[in-house]
Amino acid sequence: MSAAEFEAYVAGKTLFYEADGRRYGVEEYLSDRRVRWAFLDGSGQCKDGYWYEEAGQICFVYEDSPGAQCWSFYEDPRGLSAKFENEPDGRLLYEIEDTNDEMLCLGPDVGV
């Protein structure tokens, strides 16, 4: 997908992804190409970042990682799928659910 196609698909959504048949992560797509990601590992920790297009890939930069993570995104009848391009045998993610709800972020910095 091009940046325009990706943005049109994800704008204002919160998408849940699976990898290897298991729930993997959730990403909220905010305005101005900002994102919020969380692994579905029970920690509830969210990472803020942004995305951009480079060489036909959609690349993400998150607050805790200075390097970009680049993916090739495809739309099929099931929804969105993505291949991690930073590694030769990159992980494959598949959209399993989309919602317009905001993500619930928990973690060690939340509390009284």
C-alpha positions in Angstrom: 0.0 0.0 0.0 1.1 3.5 -0.6 1.1 6.1 2.2 -2.2 7.6 0.9 -3.9 4.1 0.8 -2.6 3.2 4.2 -3.7 6.5 5.7 -7.2 6.2 4.2 -7.5 2.6 5.6 -6.3 3.3 9.2 -7.3 6.9 9.9 -9.1 7.1 13.2 -9.1 3.3 13.8 -7.7 1.1 16.4 -6.5 -2.2 14.9 -5.7 -5.5 16.6 -3.1 -7.8 15.0 -2.2 -11.4 15.3 1.0 -13.2 14.5 1.5 -17.0 14.3 -2.2 -17.5 15.1 -2.0 -15.6 18.4 -3.1 -12.1 19.4 0.1 -9.9 19.1 -0.6 -6.2 19.4 -2.9 -3.2 19.0 -2.3 0.1 17.3 -4.3 3.3 17.5 -3.9 5.5 14.4 -4.2 9.2 15.4 -4.1 12.4 13.5 -1.0 13.7 11.7 0.3 10.2 11.2 0.8 9.7 15.0 0.3 6.2 16.4 0.1 4.4 19.8 1.2 0.8 20.0 0.9 -1.9 22.7 1.9 -5.5 22.7 -1.0 -7.8 23.9 1.3 -9.4 26.5 -0.7 -8.2 29.5 1.7 -5.4 30.4 -0.7 -2.7 29.1 2.3 -0.4 28.3 1.8 1.8 25.2 4.4 3.4 23.0 3.7 6.6 21.2 5.2 7.2 17.8 4.6 8.3 14.2 4.8 6.7 10.7 6.0 7.8 7.3 6.5 6.2 3.9 9.9 5.3 2.6 10.7 3.3 -0.6 7.2 2.0 -0.8 7.1 0.8 2.9 5.4 2.2 5.9 7.9 2.9 8.6 7.3 3.5 12.3 9.4 5.3 14.9 8.5 4.9 18.5 9.5 6.9 21.6 11.7 4.2 23.0 13.5 3.2 19.8 15.3 5.6 17.6 15.4 3.3 14.6 12.6 2.9 12.1 10.6 -0.3 11.8 9.5 -0.7 8.2 6.6 -2.8 7.0 4.9 -3.7 3.7 1.1 -3.5 4.1 -1.5 -5.2 1.9 -5.3 -5.2 2.0 -7.1 -8.4 1.3 -10.7 -9.6 1.9 -9.8 -10.4 5.6 -8.4 -6.9 6.2 -4.9 -5.6 6.5 -1.8 -7.7 6.6 1.8 -6.6 7.1 5.3 -8.0 6.6 8.2 -6.7 8.7 10.9 -5.7 6.2 13.8 -5.0 8.6 14.7 -8.7 8.6 14.9 -11.2 5.7 12.3 -13.6 7.3 10.2 -10.7 8.8 7.2 -11.4 11.0 3.8 -11.4 9.4 0.9 -9.6 11.1 -2.8 -9.9 10.2 -5.6 -7.6 11.3 -8.1 -9.5 13.4 -10.3 -6.7 14.7 -10.8 -3.0 14.2 -12.6 -0.5 16.4 -12.9 3.2 16.8 -12.3 3.0 20.5 -9.3 4.6 22.2 -6.7 2.2 23.6 -6.5 1.6 27.3 -2.9 2.1 28.3 -1.7 0.8 31.7 1.8 0.1 33.0 4.4 1.0 35.6 3.9 4.8 35.2 0.2 4.7 35.8 -1.3 5.0 39.3 -1.6 7.2 42.4 
